[in-house]
Amino acid sequence: MEFEAMTGSDWMLLEFEYPDTPMHTLKMVVVDGAGRGRPVTLDEVAAVVPRYLDLSPRFTSRAEKRAGRWLWIRQPLRISDHLDERTLGSPDAFDDLCSALSQEQLDRSRPLWAITLVHGLAEGRQAIVVRVHHALMDGSSAQRIFTRVTNTEPGVPAPLPEPSTLLGPEYRAPLPRRLYDVAGALADVLRQSRRYGPDKELIPHGMVRRSQLNQRSAGGRLCAVSELPLADFRELASLTGTNVNGAVHGVITRALRARMLADGVQPTEPLVGSFGVIEDRSLERYAGNNLATARYWLHVEEPDPVRAVQRVGASCAETVLFRRARGFRLQTLGSEFGRFIPPLRNRFVHLWPLTPIHLLTAYVSGPQEQRWLGDVEVVSWISIAVSIELTNVNVVAYTYAGKVAFGLITTPESMPDPAGFLRLLGTCLEELLEVARVRAS
């Protein structure tokens, strides 16, 4: 039997999952078969997908807990168990389908992924929606898979991967040694934190009160997707002296402020956001989780729009530097001792008046050139992450072919109109550009 011990950062994502807390993400490729004269069929998907499963042995392995430890266990895979197709009643129903798929949990007796071929999008397009458990991969590994299985030339299939195997049993140090290593890693973090001396004006510290984004949830999920021009974010970044990541988060901040004001809430304090920082960006990784969370300020209380973008951009940049200065060793070692966190969290989450963050976000830079799946044009590349109380609102921004694709998942209680919020992002981007251009002239 081929197996591999699961890392702590991966198995904790399995432990967090409850019936009302889905822990799988949606990775969506919108495709256009007009150039070849016919749509994609499910038989084509069934023929192509198995060729690339060797990118990681975890794609053909189930998750199983034995003797208190989570393992990846290799098993024969029947591709038909992982595929289905849906036809939309109208193109506008795509968001509703994503909402439904975000709540259809994966069968743990099989490898933790499933693919839905969606017909009926606007202009005769289709979508290939992949449900993949967060324990299997993060956004960075998903981005690498997308780049690996697509090509820049139409009709040219991506090279097939070499066969892959699980690593098998691994050495596990005795408990006293592991505790000693964790204590040493904690001491390193404290030393680095003191040495770095982060400014509290730039990086949040401690817990914060819930906001309207952290309403107690009854378990439902809502999703929405949209696209905006990457060139506009680049221009905004240039005009405000930040980078694209800062510009994206600045626009999100202005949209949150506008929503709060429309709801009759006067923002007097900043909100706290969080995104993942990748430990090793050079690693060719197609599975697993290799990031640590970092917190930043969303300055919704700042009335000046340009100043708000600048302050948010500065906070995002500083928190990445600080996270890297602290290192990732404690994150890696400490996750193995986190077995008690998910049960406690799921038991008491509805009672907590405080939260570490108000909003989850991610900005992932992807291919800027047009890509193809064989002879099928890839129009859009979109990701929808997970929504888990207390952090009910999660916005992911993927760049691809000159666009920024936003995927938003939330609960009905915290954001009843996610599509409206994404439209608000576009409005705020236009308003920010207008003001920034005037000031720069």
C-alpha positions in Angstrom: 0.0 0.0 0.0 1.3 3.4 -1.0 0.8 6.1 1.6 2.2 9.4 2.9 1.8 11.3 6.2 -0.2 14.5 5.8 1.4 17.7 7.0 -0.2 19.6 9.9 -1.2 22.6 7.8 -3.1 20.2 5.4 -4.9 18.0 7.9 -6.1 20.9 10.0 -8.1 22.0 7.0 -9.8 18.6 7.0 -10.5 18.9 10.7 -12.1 22.3 10.3 -14.7 20.9 8.0 -18.2 20.3 9.4 -21.5 19.8 7.6 -22.1 23.6 7.7 -18.5 24.5 7.1 -17.4 23.4 3.6 -13.6 23.4 3.2 -13.3 23.0 -0.6 -12.5 25.7 -3.1 -13.7 26.3 -6.6 -11.2 26.7 -9.5 -13.0 27.8 -12.6 -11.8 27.9 -16.2 -14.2 29.6 -18.7 -13.6 28.3 -22.2 -14.7 29.1 -25.7 -14.9 26.4 -28.3 -16.1 28.7 -31.1 -12.7 28.7 -32.8 -12.8 24.9 -33.3 -16.5 24.9 -34.2 -17.9 22.7 -31.3 -18.3 22.8 -27.6 -16.3 20.8 -25.0 -17.9 17.5 -24.1 -17.7 15.6 -20.9 -16.1 12.7 -22.8 -13.3 15.0 -23.8 -12.8 16.0 -20.2 -12.8 12.4 -19.1 -10.2 11.6 -21.7 -7.8 14.5 -20.9 -7.9 14.8 -17.1 -6.3 11.4 -16.2 -3.3 12.3 -18.3 -2.3 15.0 -15.9 -3.1 13.4 -12.5 0.5 12.4 -12.1 1.3 16.0 -11.4 0.8 15.0 -7.8 0.2 11.5 -6.3 -2.4 13.2 -4.0 -4.8 13.6 -6.9 -5.2 9.8 -6.9 -5.1 9.4 -3.1 -7.8 9.5 -0.4 -7.5 11.1 3.0 -7.7 8.7 5.9 -7.1 9.0 9.6 -5.2 6.1 11.2 -3.8 5.8 14.7 -4.6 9.5 15.2 -2.7 10.6 12.1 -4.0 11.7 8.7 -2.5 10.0 5.7 -2.8 10.2 1.9 -3.5 6.7 0.7 -3.1 5.8 -3.0 -6.1 4.0 -4.5 -7.5 3.2 -7.9 -9.4 6.0 -9.4 -12.5 5.8 -11.6 -12.7 9.1 -13.5 -16.5 8.9 -13.9 -16.9 9.2 -10.1 -15.3 12.7 -10.3 -17.2 14.2 -13.3 -20.6 15.6 -13.9 -22.2 18.3 -16.1 -24.8 21.0 -15.6 -26.7 23.3 -18.0 -27.7 26.8 -16.8 -31.2 28.0 -17.3 -29.7 31.4 -18.2 -26.1 32.9 -18.1 -27.0 34.8 -15.0 -27.5 31.6 -13.1 -23.7 30.8 -13.0 -23.3 32.6 -9.6 -26.1 30.5 -8.2 -24.6 27.3 -9.5 -21.2 28.3 -7.9 -23.1 28.9 -4.6 -24.6 25.4 -4.8 -21.3 23.7 -5.7 -19.5 25.5 -2.8 -21.8 23.6 -0.5 -21.8 20.2 -2.1 -19.1 18.6 0.0 -16.6 16.1 -1.4 -16.7 12.4 -0.8 -13.8 11.5 1.6 -13.8 7.9 0.4 -12.3 9.2 -2.9 -9.6 11.7 -3.9 -10.7 15.1 -2.8 -11.6 16.7 -6.1 -14.5 16.8 -8.6 -15.1 18.5 -11.9 -18.3 19.9 -13.3 -18.7 20.9 -16.9 -21.1 23.8 -17.1 -23.0 24.7 -20.3 -25.1 27.8 -21.1 -22.8 30.7 -20.2 -23.0 33.9 -22.2 -21.8 33.9 -25.9 -22.1 30.1 -26.0 -19.1 29.6 -23.6 -18.7 26.9 -21.0 -17.0 26.6 -17.6 -14.9 23.8 -16.2 -15.5 24.1 -12.4 -13.1 22.1 -10.2 -14.1 21.5 -6.6 -10.9 20.8 -4.7 -10.5 20.4 -0.9 -8.2 23.1 0.6 -6.3 20.2 2.3 -5.2 19.2 -1.2 -3.9 22.5 -2.4 -3.8 26.3 -1.9 -4.1 29.1 -4.4 -0.4 29.1 -5.4 -0.4 25.4 -6.3 -3.6 25.8 -8.2 -2.1 28.6 -10.2 0.9 26.4 -11.1 -1.4 23.6 -12.2 -3.3 26.0 -14.5 -0.1 27.2 -16.1 1.2 23.6 -16.4 -1.8 22.0 -18.1 -2.5 24.9 -20.5 -0.4 26.2 -23.4 0.3 29.5 -25.2 -0.4 27.9 -28.6 -3.8 26.6 -29.8 -3.9 22.9 -30.6 -0.7 22.1 -28.7 -1.3 19.9 -25.6 0.7 20.6 -22.5 3.5 18.0 -21.9 2.5 15.1 -19.9 4.0 14.7 -16.4 6.2 11.9 -15.2 4.6 9.2 -12.9 4.6 10.3 -9.3 4.5 8.3 -6.0 3.7 9.1 -2.4 6.7 9.5 -0.1 5.8 6.7 2.3 6.4 6.7 6.1 8.5 9.5 7.5 10.6 9.8 10.5 8.8 11.5 13.4 10.8 12.8 16.3 9.8 11.9 19.9 7.3 14.2 21.5 9.9 15.9 23.8 12.0 16.8 20.8 9.1 18.1 18.9 8.0 20.3 21.8 11.6 21.6 22.2 11.7 22.5 18.4 8.4 24.3 18.7 9.7 26.3 21.7 12.8 27.2 19.8 10.8 28.3 16.8 8.6 30.5 19.0 11.7 32.1 20.6 12.9 32.8 17.1 9.6 34.5 16.1 9.7 36.7 19.3 13.3 37.7 18.6 12.6 38.5 14.9 9.4 40.4 15.9 11.3 42.6 18.4 14.1 43.1 15.9 11.8 44.1 13.1 9.7 46.4 15.4 6.6 46.6 13.2 4.7 49.9 13.4 1.2 49.3 14.8 0.0 52.0 12.4 0.9 49.5 9.6 0.3 46.1 11.0 -2.7 45.1 13.3 -2.1 43.5 16.7 -4.5 41.5 18.9 -8.2 40.7 18.5 -10.9 43.0 17.2 -14.6 43.3 17.5 -16.8 41.7 14.9 -18.0 43.9 12.1 -21.1 43.6 9.8 -18.9 41.2 7.8 -18.8 38.7 10.6 -22.4 38.1 11.4 -23.3 34.8 12.9 -24.0 32.3 10.1 -26.8 29.7 9.6 -24.6 27.7 7.3 -25.5 28.9 3.8 -23.1 30.3 1.2 -23.4 32.8 -1.7 -20.9 33.2 -4.5 -20.3 35.8 -7.3 -17.6 36.4 -9.9 -16.6 39.4 -12.1 -13.7 40.8 -14.0 -12.0 44.2 -14.2 -9.1 45.4 -16.4 -5.6 44.8 -15.0 -4.4 47.9 -16.7 -6.7 50.0 -14.6 -5.2 48.6 -11.4 -1.7 49.1 -12.7 -2.5 52.7 -13.5 -4.0 53.2 -10.0 -0.9 51.7 -8.5 1.3 54.0 -10.4 -0.7 57.1 -9.6 -0.8 56.3 -5.9 2.7 55.1 -5.4 1.8 51.5 -4.5 1.8 48.1 -6.3 -1.0 46.2 -7.9 -1.7 44.2 -4.7 -2.0 47.4 -2.8 -4.3 48.9 -5.5 -6.6 45.8 -5.5 -6.9 46.0 -1.7 -7.4 49.7 -1.8 -10.3 49.3 -4.1 -11.8 46.6 -1.9 -11.4 49.0 1.0 -13.3 51.8 -0.8 -16.1 49.4 -1.7 -16.4 48.2 1.9 -16.6 51.9 3.0 -19.3 52.6 0.4 -21.3 49.6 1.5 -21.1 50.6 5.2 -22.2 54.1 4.5 -25.1 52.8 2.3 -26.1 50.6 5.3 -26.1 53.6 7.6 -22.9 52.7 9.3 -20.3 55.4 9.8 -16.8 53.8 9.7 -14.7 55.3 12.5 -12.0 52.5 12.7 -10.2 50.4 10.2 -11.1 46.8 9.5 -8.6 44.0 9.6 -7.9 41.9 6.5 -5.7 38.8 6.1 -4.1 37.1 3.1 -1.6 34.3 2.7 2.2 34.8 2.2 3.9 32.0 0.3 7.0 30.6 1.9 8.8 29.5 -1.2 7.6 31.0 -4.5 10.2 29.2 -6.5 9.0 25.7 -5.5 7.4 23.7 -8.3 4.5 22.6 -6.2 1.1 21.2 -7.5 -0.4 20.2 -4.2 -0.3 21.1 -0.5 -0.4 24.3 1.5 2.7 26.4 1.7 1.6 29.8 3.1 1.1 31.6 6.3 -1.5 34.2 7.0 -0.6 37.9 7.5 -2.8 40.7 8.7 -3.2 44.2 7.3 -5.4 47.3 7.8 -8.4 48.1 5.6 -8.7 51.9 6.1 -12.4 52.2 5.6 -12.4 55.1 8.1 -10.2 57.2 5.8 -12.4 59.8 3.9 -9.7 60.7 1.3 -9.9 58.1 -1.5 -6.3 58.4 -2.7 -4.9 58.5 0.8 -6.9 55.4 1.7 -5.3 53.4 -1.2 -1.9 54.6 -0.2 -2.4 53.6 3.5 -3.8 50.2 2.6 -1.0 49.6 0.1 1.6 50.5 2.7 0.0 48.2 5.2 -0.1 45.3 2.8 3.5 45.7 1.8 4.7 46.0 5.4 2.8 43.0 6.6 4.4 40.8 3.8 7.9 42.0 4.8 7.1 41.4 8.5 5.8 37.9 7.8 8.9 36.9 5.9 11.1 38.4 8.6 9.4 36.2 11.2 10.0 33.1 9.0 7.8 30.0 8.6 9.4 27.5 10.9 6.9 28.0 13.8 4.0 27.7 11.3 5.3 24.4 10.1 6.2 22.9 13.4 3.2 24.3 15.4 0.5 23.0 13.0 1.1 19.5 14.1 0.0 20.4 17.6 -3.2 22.1 16.4 -5.5 19.0 16.7 -7.5 20.7 19.5 -8.2 23.9 17.7 -10.9 22.8 15.2 -13.1 21.1 17.8 -12.9 24.1 20.1 -13.5 26.5 17.2 -16.5 24.7 15.9 -18.0 24.4 19.4 -17.6 28.0 20.5 -17.4 30.0 17.3 -21.0 31.4 17.6 -20.2 32.7 21.1 -17.1 34.6 20.4 -17.6 38.4 20.4 -14.1 39.0 18.9 -12.4 38.0 15.7 -8.7 38.1 14.6 -9.8 39.5 11.2 -12.8 40.9 9.4 -12.1 39.9 5.8 -10.1 37.2 4.0 -8.5 38.2 0.7 -6.0 36.8 -1.8 -4.2 38.3 -4.8 -2.5 35.8 -7.1 -0.6 36.9 -10.2 -1.1 34.5 -13.1 -0.2 34.3 -16.8 -0.6 37.5 -18.8 -0.7 35.8 -22.2 -3.7 34.0 -23.7 -3.7 30.3 -22.8 -5.3 27.3 -24.4 -6.5 23.8 -23.3 -5.6 22.0 -26.5 -7.6 23.7 -29.2 -10.0 25.3 -26.7 -9.5 29.0 -25.8 -9.3 29.8 -22.1 -11.3 33.0 -21.6 -11.1 33.4 -17.8 -9.4 31.8 -14.8 -11.3 32.4 -11.6 -11.0 31.1 -8.0 -13.5 31.0 -5.2 -12.1 30.1 -1.8 -13.8 29.1 1.5 -16.0 31.0 3.9 -15.7 30.0 7.5 -17.1 31.8 10.5 -15.8 34.1 11.9 -14.2 35.2 8.6 -17.3 34.9 6.5 -16.3 37.1 3.5 -13.5 35.9 1.3 -12.4 37.7 -1.9 -9.9 36.2 -4.3 -8.3 38.1 -7.2 -6.6 36.1 -10.0 -4.8 38.0 -12.8 -5.0 36.4 -16.3 -4.6 37.7 -19.8 -4.9 41.4 -18.9 -7.8 41.0 -16.5 -8.3 40.7 -12.8 -11.0 38.0 -12.0 -12.7 38.3 -8.7 -14.3 35.4 -6.9 -16.3 36.2 -3.8 -17.8 33.7 -1.3 -19.7 34.8 1.7 -22.7 34.0 4.0 -26.2 35.5 3.4 -26.0 37.1 6.9 -22.7 38.9 6.3 -23.1 39.9 2.7 -26.5 39.2 1.2 -25.6 40.6 -2.3 -22.1 39.5 -3.3 -22.7 40.3 -7.0 -23.7 43.8 -6.0 -20.5 44.2 -4.0 -18.4 43.1 -7.0 -20.2 45.7 -9.2 -19.3 48.2 -6.5 -15.7 47.3 -6.9 -15.9 48.4 -10.5 -17.5 51.7 -9.6 -14.9 52.4 -6.9 -12.1 51.6 -9.3 -13.4 54.1 -11.8 -13.9 56.8 -9.1 -10.4 56.3 -7.7 -8.8 56.5 -11.1 -10.7 59.7 -11.8 -9.6 61.4 -8.6 -6.0 60.1 -8.9 -5.7 61.4 -12.4 -6.8 64.8 -11.5 -4.4 65.0 -8.6 -1.5 63.8 -10.7 -2.2 66.4 -13.5 
